[in-house]
Amino acid sequence: MVSAAACRRAAPPRLSVTRTLHARSAQEAWCGSALGLVHVDERLEMPEAGVRTVVLSDAGGLRVEFVERPGSSPAAPAAPFTVTAVQTFAHLALQVPYLDAAFGRLTGECGAAPVSPPASGVTTGMRYAYIADPEGNLLELIEV
């Protein structure tokens, strides 16, 4: 059994998110220009499983693995909270320093679709908005 002291000394886990998509190359290019995920950490081809993957990261430590599976279809909900009816990961939430600027750039210059405009959150000082990336995946932008 591992002691509590050893657990406290262990490095905390780092978050890495996995997204399934239809067109890896297009999503990889979009995430590089729109989200700053420009470092390619790993590429894998698994023909027996019918998938190809790429792990992208940014300078701040965010890592996202994209799994390309031809023929997959997006599970894009009609509204941000609709997806919570199913027990799954609902969306990727990204903290941004300036919500209005990030929302405007991503929807105006980067091709993201607006889902819900910037609005005040329940917590004082917190604001949020939802967008959909070019494959229809839901992204939440949060300003605190």
N, C-alpha and C positions, 0 to 999 in steps of 0.2 A: 504494500500500500504506500502511496506517495504521501509525504507529510504535508501539512498545511503550509509550513514554512517554505518547502520546495515549490509548492504551487504559487506562492506569492512571488518567488524569485523568477519564475518562468516568464518568458516574454508573452505579453498578451496577444491574442490572435488578431490578425489583420483581416479586414473584410475584403472579400472578393465576390463579385456578383456575376452570375451566369445568365445570359439572355439567348433564347433560341430565335433564329431568324431565317429568312428565305434567301437573301442575297448578301453574303458576307462582305464582299468587296465594296458594295455601295454603302453598307452600314459602317464599315471600317473607315471609309473616306469621310462620311458625314460626322462620325464621332471625333475624328481627328480635327476637322475644321470647326465644328460646332462646340465640342466639349473639351478640347485639348487633350484627348486620349491619343497621343502621338507616338508613344513608345511601344514597340511590338516586343512583348516579353516572351511569347511562345506561339508557334504555329504547329498544329497537328492535323494529320490526315488519317482518318479511321475508316477505310473503305468497307470493312466488314460490318460496321455499324451504320454506314451511309452518311457520315457526318465529317465536316471539317471544322476546326476551331482556330481561333486566334485570341490571345490574351493581350489586351491593350491597357496601358496605364498612363497616368499623368505625373507631373513633377511632384504633386502633393501626396501621392501614394494611393490614389483611387485606382483600383484594378477591376476591369470588366472582361469577362470571357464571353465571346460570341460563338455560338454553335450554329453552323449552317446546316440545315437539313432541307434538301430540295423537296418541294411539295408541302412544306409546313404552311400553316395559315395563322395569321395573327389573331390573338385573343383580345382584340381591342374592345373595351367596354364603351357603352354609349355615354356614360358619365363617370367621373372619377370614383365615386363611391359605390357604383354598381358592382365592381370587381370584388368588393368585400363580401359579397354573398357566397363566394367560393373560398375555401380555405387554401390559399396559395399566396405566393408573393404577388402583391397587387401592382406595384410600380417601383421604379427607381426614383428615390428622392435625393435631390442634389441641393446642398446649401450654396447660395450665391450671395455676394456682398451687396449687390444692387438689383433687386428684383425687376424693376421696370426696365432697366437697361438690358438685363439678360433675356427677359421675355421678348422685348422688342427686337433684339439681335437674332435670337433663335427663330422667331416666327417671321421676321421681316427679311433677314439676310440668309438664313441657313435652311429654310424650307420646312421648319417644324410647323405643324398645324396647331393653332390655338384651341384648347379644350375649355379652359376657364381662365378668365383674365385675372390679373393680380387683385387680391382681396386681403382684407385683414383676417388674421387667424383668431382663435379663441384666446391664446396667450397674448398678453399685452406686448406690443412691439413686434410680434411675429406676423409676417405676410407670406402668402403663398400663391402659386398659379400652377396650372397644369397645361402641358403641351403633349403632342404626340410626335414621335420621330417619324422619318419617312416610311418606316415599316408599320406604323400604327401603334408602336409600344408607348405606353403612358409614362411620362416623366413628370415629377413634381419638382418645382423650383421653390425653395424656401429661403426667406430672408429673416434673420433674427437680429 
